[in-house]
Amino acid sequence: MLDLASLKELLAQPRKIVITTHHKPDGDAMGSSLGLYNYLIQLGHHAKVITPTDYPDFLAWMPGNGDVIIYTENIEASAKLVAEAELIFCLDFNNLSRINELGELVRASSAIKVMIDHHLEPEDFDDFRHWSINACASAQLVYDFIANLMGDIAFINKDVATCLYTGIMTDSANFKLPNTTSDVHRIAADLIDLGAVNWQIHELVYNNLSENRLRFLGHCISNKLEVLYDYHTAIISVNSEELKQYDVETGDTEGIVNYGLSIEGVKLAAFIVERPDKVKLSLRSKGEFPANEICKKYFNGGGHRNAAGGTSTDSLENVIKQFKLILPEYKKLLIQ
C-alpha cells in the first residue's frame, strides 16, 4: 500500500486524474466526486469525473457537473482517459464490480488507485485507502482527506463545500441516521461557513420533483404499500409496466423505501422494483436490524446495517415471495 507521504508527493505536481464512483450514482457518489474534482482542479491537476451510468437530474446542478463524462455515453473517451490516468480516485464504492464495465478498465490501468469509501468488506484493488464504516458518507471522508490528511482546508471553497454538504446531507438522510455523529454536524457547520448554502441545497435536491415523479410516489404509497404487522415490515413493489406508465426516469425511485420505514412500528422496509434485466431491492431498517445481512445472504448484495441493496434474476412475484419467506428467520429481531 502507498503511504500518505508518497501520495502527497505524487499530488504535489499536476497529474492526469480520473475520479469515478458507483453505477446509478446518488447524492453522496456525485457530491464526493465533484467535491474532490473541484479541489483537485484548484491545484492544477487535469481531473475528470467519469460515472459508469447516468444519474438523477436533481443532482445535475452541482458545481462541475458540466464536465462529468458518462461512460455508457462516451465509452471511447472514457477508456482513453482511464488508460492515460496517473491516479484514479474510487469514491463511494469498494469493489470494482460496482462500476460495471468500467471496473475492468480501472483494474487494467497502471494508475495509482485511491479508494475513499465507507462500505463493508473492501476489495483489495487499491494502492491507498481512506476508509471507515463509521463515516455517514463518503463525502465526510473526502472532507477529512482534504482538510486533515492533505492539510488543504484552505482549498475547500464554495464549490467544494457545496458538493460535500450535498453528499453528507443525502447519505445521512437529512442528518437523521444513527451514524450522524457530533463530528458530522461539526463538519456540516464548517461546510456552511465555507460557502455551502444549506437551505438552497435542500431545495434543489428534495423540492425539485417532476409532476410524474410526484404522481408515481402517490401511486406507490396509495396502491403498492403492503404492511406486514406481524413482522413490523413494509413492502412497496413496482413492476415494469408501472415504471412505463409514470415515465419513471433515473432517480425517480430514490427515497421511496423510506416512506415504508416512516410508519409507526415498522422496523424494516423494502422497495422492490422490476427492471429490464433484473429485480432490484432496496432495504432500510431501524436500530440494530441487519438489512445488509439479508441482501448479502439472499440477494447478491450488501451495504450498511440500516441501508442496503440487492438484486435477483427471478421474477418480481417470486422475489416478493422469497423476501416474505425470509422474515420468520428474523422475527425476534423485528418484534423486539
Residue pairs with C-beta under 8 A, 6 or more apart in sequence:
1 126
1 127
1 128
1 129
2 112
2 127
2 128
3 128
4 128
4 149
7 112
7 114
7 128
8 150
10 86
10 87
10 112
11 43
11 45
11 87
11 150
14 43
14 44
14 45
14 46
15 45
15 46
15 86
15 87
16 45
16 46
16 81
16 84
16 85
16 86
16 87
17 40
17 45
17 46
17 47
17 48
17 85
17 86
17 87
17 88
17 89
18 47
18 48
18 49
18 50
18 81
18 82
18 85
18 87
18 88
18 89
18 111
19 33
19 36
19 37
19 40
19 47
19 48
19 49
19 50
19 88
19 89
19 91
20 33
20 49
20 50
20 51
20 52
20 88
20 89
20 90
20 91
20 99
20 102
20 106
21 29
21 30
21 32
21 33
21 49
21 51
21 52
21 90
21 91
21 92
21 93
21 99
22 29
22 52
22 92
22 93
22 98
22 99
23 51
23 52
23 53
23 98
23 99
23 100
24 53
24 54
24 55
24 250
25 33
25 51
25 53
25 55
25 59
25 92
26 55
26 56
26 59
26 170
26 171
26 254
27 59
27 166
27 167
27 169
27 170
27 171
27 205
28 92
28 137
28 138
28 139
28 167
28 168
28 170
28 171
29 51
29 55
29 91
29 92
29 93
29 138
29 167
30 51
30 55
30 59
30 62
30 65
30 163
30 166
30 167
31 59
31 62
31 137
31 139
31 163
31 164
31 165
31 166
31 167
31 168
31 170
32 91
32 92
32 116
32 137
32 138
32 139
32 141
32 142
32 163
32 164
32 167
33 49
33 51
33 89
33 91
33 92
33 163
34 49
34 62
34 63
34 64
34 65
34 68
34 163
35 139
35 142
35 143
35 160
35 161
35 163
35 164
35 167
36 47
36 89
36 91
36 116
36 142
36 145
36 146
37 47
37 48
37 49
37 64
37 67
38 63
38 64
38 157
38 159
38 160
38 163
39 146
39 152
39 155
39 156
39 160
40 47
41 47
41 64
42 155
42 157
43 152
43 155
48 67
48 69
48 81
49 64
49 67
49 68
49 69
50 68
50 69
50 70
50 71
50 78
50 81
50 82
50 102
51 68
51 69
51 70
51 71
52 71
52 72
52 99
52 100
52 101
52 102
53 70
53 71
53 72
53 100
53 250
54 70
54 72
54 73
54 250
55 250
55 251
56 249
56 250
56 251
56 252
56 254
57 249
57 250
57 251
58 204
58 205
58 208
58 209
58 251
59 65
59 166
59 205
59 251
61 204
62 162
62 163
62 166
63 158
63 159
63 162
63 163
64 159
64 163
69 77
69 78
69 81
71 78
71 100
71 101
71 102
78 102
78 105
79 105
82 88
82 102
82 105
82 106
82 109
82 111
83 105
83 109
85 109
85 111
86 111
86 112
87 111
87 112
87 113
87 114
88 106
88 109
88 111
88 112
88 113
88 114
89 114
89 116
90 99
90 106
90 113
90 114
90 115
90 116
90 117
90 125
90 126
91 116
91 117
91 138
91 142
92 116
92 117
92 118
92 119
92 138
93 99
93 117
93 119
94 115
94 117
94 119
94 120
94 121
94 122
94 123
94 131
95 122
95 123
96 103
96 104
96 106
96 107
96 123
96 125
97 103
99 106
106 113
106 125
107 125
112 127
112 128
113 125
113 126
113 127
113 128
114 126
114 127
114 128
114 129
114 130
115 122
115 125
115 126
115 128
115 129
115 130
115 131
116 129
116 130
116 131
116 138
116 141
116 142
116 145
117 129
117 131
117 138
117 141
118 131
118 132
118 133
118 134
118 135
118 136
118 137
118 138
118 140
118 141
118 304
119 133
119 302
119 303
119 304
120 133
120 292
120 302
120 303
120 304
121 302
122 129
122 131
130 141
130 144
130 145
130 149
131 141
132 141
133 304
134 179
135 141
135 144
135 179
136 168
136 171
136 172
136 177
136 179
136 180
136 181
136 184
137 167
137 168
137 170
137 171
137 172
138 167
138 171
139 163
139 164
139 165
139 166
139 167
139 168
139 171
140 164
140 167
140 168
140 184
140 187
142 164
142 167
143 156
143 164
143 168
143 187
143 190
143 191
146 152
146 153
146 155
146 156
146 160
147 153
147 156
147 190
156 164
156 190
156 191
156 194
157 194
157 195
158 194
158 195
158 196
159 195
160 194
161 191
161 192
161 194
161 195
161 196
162 191
162 195
162 196
162 197
162 201
164 191
164 196
165 188
165 191
165 192
165 196
165 198
165 201
166 201
166 205
168 184
168 187
168 188
168 191
169 175
169 188
169 198
169 201
169 202
169 205
170 205
172 179
172 180
172 184
173 258
174 202
175 184
175 185
175 188
177 306
177 307
178 306
188 198
192 198
209 217
210 249
210 252
212 246
212 247
212 248
212 249
212 252
213 246
213 248
213 249
213 252
215 246
216 242
216 246
216 248
216 252
217 256
217 259
219 242
219 246
220 236
220 238
220 256
220 259
221 236
221 259
224 236
224 237
224 238
224 242
225 234
225 235
225 236
225 259
225 260
226 234
226 235
226 236
226 237
227 233
227 234
227 235
227 260
227 263
227 266
228 234
228 235
228 324
228 327
229 265
230 331
231 268
231 327
231 328
231 330
231 331
231 334
231 335
232 265
232 266
232 267
232 268
232 334
232 335
233 266
233 267
233 268
233 269
233 270
233 327
233 334
234 260
234 261
234 263
234 266
234 268
234 269
234 270
235 260
235 269
235 270
235 272
235 320
235 323
235 324
236 256
236 257
236 259
236 260
236 269
236 270
236 271
236 272
237 271
237 272
237 273
237 316
237 320
238 253
238 271
238 272
238 273
238 274
239 274
239 316
240 274
240 275
240 276
242 248
243 273
243 274
246 252
253 271
253 273
253 282
256 271
257 269
257 270
257 271
257 282
257 283
257 284
258 269
258 284
259 269
260 266
260 269
260 270
260 271
260 284
261 268
261 269
261 284
261 285
261 286
266 286
267 285
267 286
267 287
267 289
267 333
267 334
268 283
268 284
268 285
268 286
268 289
268 291
268 330
268 334
269 283
269 284
269 285
270 281
270 282
270 283
270 323
271 281
271 282
272 279
272 280
272 281
272 282
272 316
272 319
272 320
272 323
273 279
273 280
274 316
277 313
278 311
278 312
278 313
279 311
279 312
279 313
279 314
279 315
279 316
279 319
280 309
280 310
280 311
281 295
281 299
281 301
281 309
281 310
281 311
281 312
281 319
281 323
282 308
282 309
283 291
283 294
283 295
283 303
283 307
283 308
283 309
283 310
284 291
284 306
284 307
285 291
285 305
285 306
285 307
286 306
287 306
288 305
288 333
289 305
289 306
289 330
289 333
289 334
290 305
290 333
291 303
291 304
291 305
291 306
291 307
291 308
292 302
292 303
292 304
292 305
292 308
294 308
294 310
294 326
294 330
295 301
295 302
295 303
295 308
295 309
295 310
296 302
296 308
296 310
298 310
298 322
298 323
298 326
299 310
299 311
299 312
299 319
300 310
300 311
300 312
301 308
301 309
301 310
301 311
302 308
302 309
302 310
303 309
312 318
312 319
312 322
314 322
327 334
